[in-house]
Amino acid sequence: MNRLAITNIEIHNKTYLAYNLLDERRNLIDFQIFSNDSMLNNIYVGKVENVIENLNAAFVRISQNQRCYLPLNKVNSIIFVKKNSKKNKLVVGDEIVVQIVKDAVKTKEPVASCELTFEGDYSVLTTKNKKMGVSRKLDENTKSTFNEILQKYKEPDFGIVIRTNAKEVDLDKVECDIKKIITKYKDIKEHAKHKSMYDILYNSPKGFIAKIKSQNSENIDYIYTDIKDVYDEINNHLGYIVQKKMLKFYDDKDVSLKTLYNIRSFVDELTQKKVKLKSGANIIIEALETLTIIDVNTSKCLKKENVIEKVNSEAAIEIARQLRLRNISGMIIIDFINMDSKEKNYNLIQCLKKEIAKDPVKTDFIDITKLGLVELTRKKISKSLIDIIREK
């Protein structure tokens, strides 16, 4: 029975909201902490401050104190609030509608897009992809039913995808959800022209709401929280959770939620460089400025080839898990223990590929260097656990 616990936790004298998904043995499946300064998915009226052709990007100011980076390959379907010239392309001074798609990380500014996305309870609207679609995880009969519904709402401006969690929901609720996100999009598009520079057109729901939506609800049996605001937010935004009676308010005065589920120890483990494996070996995770280096180590008594193969396989599974839990992104270099057999090396890489394929964040196997180092990349969507904690 998988349980999701959402509670406050203090790290270095700062309070964060911790999202902890645990299996029936209370092993950690998914983890994330949220700070209060995230702008992810917010929509603003911004002013183009600079266009740099060499970078194929623009800088757009969304407030007096904040500007964002706008890749020019994300400027399709631009909603202009004010056009500063008769040129079709983006120019300095244009006022446009942008959505934040990546939070600021260290010295890097947040990344914006002119392609808008709105997430409902059971559906997602996007102006990037104009196609109507249904989650691949749904069976063919369900897909056929939803595809028929979607055709009624097909328009040239946007596409809609039905989520996996719509499977056991009444069709009228799914249609109501579709209508809601379409209305939200059209309202913003219509009212933007009457707004002023730096206005916030849309405040995204809290980060944990988006996180729960991205999670297959079939993998969660209960959601516990001891925070009234979190309980109310889930009630307001996630109707299907309430309908399934999954949401529970935890109010035991004797044992706190973080103590019950050992959350403090999870945070401590995920901020340590060394991760111990059941075999007695360990992996060392070193997060640098532009890449992460992971080293697999074993003791001298475990140098037999058949043991090394098992340790490497165990390490591959744990490395994929650590990438998810720590939200590590960018370039990742892994130094496994050397093996002489090409077949064993091949099996190890296949094991690693299988594990990273489970990651909801795009993670790619790149290559093996001449020195035998494995190269991966993982898409950066939001700040890593370490980046969040290191912020002052």
C-alpha positions in Angstrom: 0.0 0.0 0.0 1.7 3.2 -1.2 1.3 6.3 0.9 2.1 9.9 0.1 3.0 12.1 3.1 3.2 15.9 2.7 4.5 17.8 5.6 6.9 20.7 6.6 10.5 20.0 7.3 13.3 22.3 8.4 16.7 22.2 6.7 19.4 24.7 7.7 16.9 26.8 9.6 14.6 27.2 6.6 11.2 25.5 6.2 10.3 23.5 3.1 7.3 21.4 2.1 8.4 17.8 1.7 6.7 15.4 -0.7 7.3 11.8 0.3 5.9 8.7 -1.6 6.5 5.5 0.2 5.7 1.8 -0.5 4.1 -0.6 1.9 7.5 -1.3 3.5 8.0 2.5 3.9 10.8 2.6 1.3 11.1 5.9 -0.5 9.7 5.8 -4.1 9.5 9.5 -4.9 10.7 12.6 -3.1 10.7 16.4 -3.6 10.9 19.5 -1.5 9.3 22.8 -2.4 10.3 26.3 -1.5 7.9 29.2 -1.7 9.7 31.2 -4.4 8.9 29.0 -7.4 7.5 30.7 -10.5 7.1 27.5 -12.5 4.1 27.6 -14.8 3.1 31.2 -13.9 2.1 33.3 -16.8 3.2 37.0 -17.2 3.0 40.0 -19.5 6.7 40.5 -20.2 8.7 43.1 -22.1 11.4 42.0 -24.6 14.6 43.6 -23.3 17.1 42.1 -25.7 17.2 39.8 -28.7 20.5 37.9 -29.2 20.5 36.3 -32.7 23.7 34.3 -32.0 22.1 32.6 -29.0 18.8 32.2 -30.8 17.2 33.7 -27.7 15.7 36.8 -26.1 15.7 38.2 -22.6 12.2 39.1 -21.3 11.6 41.2 -18.2 8.6 40.0 -16.2 9.0 42.3 -13.2 11.3 45.2 -12.0 13.6 42.7 -10.4 13.3 39.6 -12.6 13.9 38.8 -16.2 13.8 35.4 -18.0 15.5 33.6 -20.8 13.3 32.9 -23.9 14.6 30.5 -26.5 13.4 31.7 -29.9 12.4 28.1 -30.8 9.7 28.6 -28.1 8.0 31.6 -29.6 5.3 30.0 -31.7 1.8 31.2 -31.2 2.9 34.5 -29.6 0.2 36.5 -27.8 1.3 40.1 -28.3 0.0 42.6 -25.7 1.9 45.4 -27.5 3.8 45.2 -30.8 6.7 47.6 -31.0 7.2 47.3 -34.8 5.6 46.1 -37.9 8.1 43.3 -38.2 6.8 39.7 -37.8 9.7 38.6 -35.7 10.2 39.4 -32.0 11.9 42.8 -31.4 13.1 44.8 -28.4 10.1 46.6 -26.7 7.5 44.0 -27.6 5.2 43.1 -24.8 4.2 39.5 -24.9 2.6 36.7 -22.8 5.2 34.2 -21.5 5.0 31.1 -19.2 7.8 30.0 -17.0 8.8 26.5 -17.9 12.0 26.2 -15.8 12.8 27.8 -12.5 15.9 29.9 -12.0 18.9 27.7 -11.0 21.9 29.3 -9.3 23.0 32.2 -11.6 20.8 31.1 -14.5 17.6 33.0 -15.0 14.2 31.2 -15.3 13.4 29.9 -18.8 10.2 31.1 -20.4 8.1 30.0 -23.4 5.3 31.6 -25.5 3.8 28.2 -25.8 1.2 27.9 -23.0 0.2 24.9 -21.0 -2.8 24.5 -18.6 -3.2 21.4 -16.5 -6.7 20.3 -15.4 -7.5 17.4 -13.1 -7.9 15.0 -16.0 -6.6 16.8 -19.0 -3.8 19.1 -20.3 -4.1 21.9 -22.9 -1.1 23.1 -24.8 -0.5 25.5 -27.6 2.7 23.8 -28.5 1.1 20.6 -29.9 -2.2 21.2 -31.7 -3.2 17.5 -31.7 -5.9 15.9 -29.6 -4.6 12.8 -27.7 -5.1 10.3 -24.9 -2.6 8.8 -22.5 -0.8 5.8 -23.9 -1.4 4.0 -20.6 -5.2 3.7 -21.2 -6.7 0.7 -22.9 -8.0 0.9 -26.5 -11.7 1.1 -25.6 -11.1 4.0 -23.2 -8.9 5.8 -25.8 -11.7 5.4 -28.4 -14.3 6.9 -26.1 -12.1 9.8 -25.1 -11.0 10.5 -28.7 -14.7 10.9 -29.6 -15.2 13.4 -26.9 -12.0 15.4 -27.8 -13.2 15.9 -31.4 -16.0 18.1 -30.1 -13.4 20.5 -28.7 -10.9 20.5 -31.5 -9.7 24.0 -32.4 -6.7 25.2 -34.4 -5.1 27.2 -31.5 -4.3 24.3 -29.1 -4.2 20.6 -28.5 -5.5 18.6 -25.5 -4.3 15.3 -23.9 -6.5 13.2 -21.6 -4.5 12.1 -18.5 -4.2 8.5 -17.2 -6.2 9.4 -14.1 -9.3 10.0 -16.2 -9.8 6.2 -16.6 -12.2 5.7 -13.7 -13.9 9.1 -13.8 -17.4 9.8 -15.1 -17.3 11.1 -18.7 -19.2 14.3 -17.8 -16.5 15.2 -15.2 -13.8 14.8 -17.8 -15.7 17.0 -20.2 -16.2 19.6 -17.5 -12.4 19.5 -16.9 -11.8 20.0 -20.6 -14.2 23.0 -20.8 -12.5 24.5 -17.7 -9.0 24.5 -19.2 -10.2 25.8 -22.5 -12.1 28.6 -20.8 -8.9 29.4 -18.8 -6.8 29.6 -21.9 -9.3 31.7 -23.9 -9.8 34.1 -20.9 -6.1 34.8 -20.7 -5.7 35.2 -24.4 -8.6 37.6 -24.6 -7.8 39.6 -21.4 -4.1 39.8 -22.0 -4.5 42.7 -24.5 -6.0 44.8 -21.7 -3.2 44.1 -19.2 -0.1 46.1 -18.4 3.5 45.1 -18.5 4.6 42.8 -15.7 1.1 41.8 -14.8 0.6 38.2 -13.6 -2.0 36.6 -15.8 -2.0 33.2 -14.1 -0.7 32.0 -10.8 0.1 28.3 -11.1 -1.2 26.0 -8.3 1.4 25.0 -5.7 4.2 22.7 -6.8 2.9 19.7 -4.9 -0.4 19.9 -6.8 1.4 19.6 -10.1 3.5 16.8 -8.7 0.5 14.8 -7.6 -1.1 15.3 -11.0 2.0 14.0 -12.7 1.8 10.9 -10.5 -0.4 8.0 -11.6 -3.0 8.0 -8.9 -3.3 4.2 -9.2 0.2 4.1 -7.5 -1.1 6.0 -4.4 -3.5 4.5 -1.9 -3.6 7.4 0.6 -2.4 10.9 0.9 -1.6 12.2 4.4 -0.8 15.8 5.4 -0.7 17.6 8.7 -0.9 21.0 7.1 -4.4 22.6 6.7 -3.5 24.7 3.7 -2.1 21.7 1.8 -5.3 19.7 2.7 -7.5 22.6 1.4 -5.4 23.0 -1.8 -5.8 19.3 -2.6 -9.5 19.5 -1.9 -9.8 22.5 -4.2 -7.7 21.4 -7.1 -7.7 17.6 -7.2 -11.3 16.4 -7.2 -10.5 12.9 -8.2 -8.4 12.5 -5.1 -11.2 13.6 -2.9 -13.7 11.4 -4.8 -11.6 8.3 -4.1 -11.4 9.2 -0.4 -7.6 9.0 -0.6 -7.0 12.3 1.3 -6.5 12.1 5.1 -5.7 14.9 7.5 -3.1 13.7 10.1 -3.6 15.2 13.5 -1.9 12.8 15.9 -0.4 14.9 18.7 1.8 12.2 20.0 3.7 11.2 16.9 4.3 13.7 14.1 3.9 12.8 10.4 7.6 13.3 9.7 8.5 11.0 12.6 5.9 8.3 11.6 7.4 8.0 8.1 11.0 8.7 9.1 11.2 11.7 6.7 14.0 13.4 8.4 16.3 10.5 7.8 15.3 10.5 4.1 16.4 14.1 3.8 19.7 13.3 5.5 20.4 10.3 3.2 19.6 12.3 0.0 22.0 15.1 0.9 24.9 12.8 1.6 27.5 12.1 -1.0 27.9 8.4 -0.1 25.0 6.0 -0.7 25.5 2.5 0.8 24.4 -0.5 -1.1 23.0 -3.7 0.4 26.0 -5.7 -0.9 28.3 -3.6 1.2 29.6 -1.6 -1.7 28.7 2.1 -2.1 28.3 4.9 -4.7 29.7 8.4 -4.3 27.7 11.2 -5.9 29.6 14.5 -6.5 27.5 17.3 -7.8 29.6 19.9 -9.6 28.6 23.2 -11.3 27.9 21.7 -14.7 27.9 18.0 -14.3 27.4 15.2 -11.7 30.1 12.5 -11.2 29.0 9.1 -9.8 31.7 6.6 -8.7 30.9 3.0 -7.8 33.2 1.6 -5.1 33.6 -1.9 -3.6 35.9 -3.2 -0.8 39.0 -5.3 -1.6 37.3 -8.5 -0.4 34.7 -8.1 -3.2 37.0 -8.1 -6.2 35.8 -11.4 -7.6 34.4 -11.0 -11.1 31.0 -12.6 -10.4 30.5 -10.3 -7.3 31.6 -7.2 -9.3 28.9 -7.9 -11.9 26.2 -8.1 -9.1 27.5 -4.9 -7.5 27.5 -3.0 -10.8 23.9 -4.1 -11.5 22.8 -3.1 -7.9 24.6 0.2 -8.4 22.8 0.9 -11.8 19.4 0.4 -10.2 20.3 2.6 -7.2 21.9 5.3 -9.4 18.7 5.6 -11.5 16.7 5.9 -8.2 19.0 8.6 -6.8 18.8 10.7 -10.0 15.0 10.7 -9.5 14.9 11.3 -5.8 17.6 14.0 -5.8 16.2 15.5 -9.1 19.7 15.5 -10.6 19.9 16.9 -14.2 22.3 17.9 -16.9 25.4 15.8 -17.8 26.0 12.7 -15.6 29.2 10.7 -15.7 29.2 7.2 -14.0 32.4 5.2 -13.2 31.3 1.6 -12.7 33.8 -1.1 -11.5 35.7 -2.4 -14.4 34.7 -5.8 -15.9 36.6 -7.8 -18.5 33.7 -9.4 -20.2 32.0 -7.5 -23.1 28.8 -9.5 -22.4 28.7 -8.4 -18.8 29.3 -4.8 -19.8 26.5 -5.1 -22.3 24.1 -6.5 -19.7 25.1 -3.7 -17.3 24.2 -1.0 -19.8 20.9 -2.7 -20.6 20.1 -2.8 -16.9 20.9 0.9 -16.6 18.8 1.8 -19.7 15.9 -0.2 -18.3 16.0 1.7 -15.0 16.3 5.2 -16.4 13.4 4.5 -18.8 11.2 4.4 -15.7 12.0 8.0 -15.0 9.2 10.4 -15.8 11.8 13.1 -16.6 13.6 12.5 -19.9 16.9 10.7 -19.2 19.1 9.5 -22.1 22.1 7.1 -22.3 24.7 8.9 -24.4 27.8 6.8 -24.7 30.7 5.0 -23.1 34.0 6.9 -23.3 37.3 5.3 -24.2 38.1 5.3 -20.4 34.9 3.2 -19.8 32.9 6.0 -18.2 29.2 6.0 -18.9 27.6 9.3 -20.0 23.9 10.2 -19.3 21.9 13.3 -19.6 18.7 14.2 -17.7 16.5 17.0 -18.6 16.4 19.9 -16.2 12.8 20.8 -15.3 13.2 22.3 -11.8 15.9 22.8 -9.2 17.7 19.8 -7.8 17.4 18.9 -4.1 20.9 20.2 -3.5 20.3 23.5 -5.4 17.2 24.2 -3.3 18.9 23.6 0.0 22.0 25.6 -1.0 20.0 28.7 -1.7 20.2 31.4 0.9 
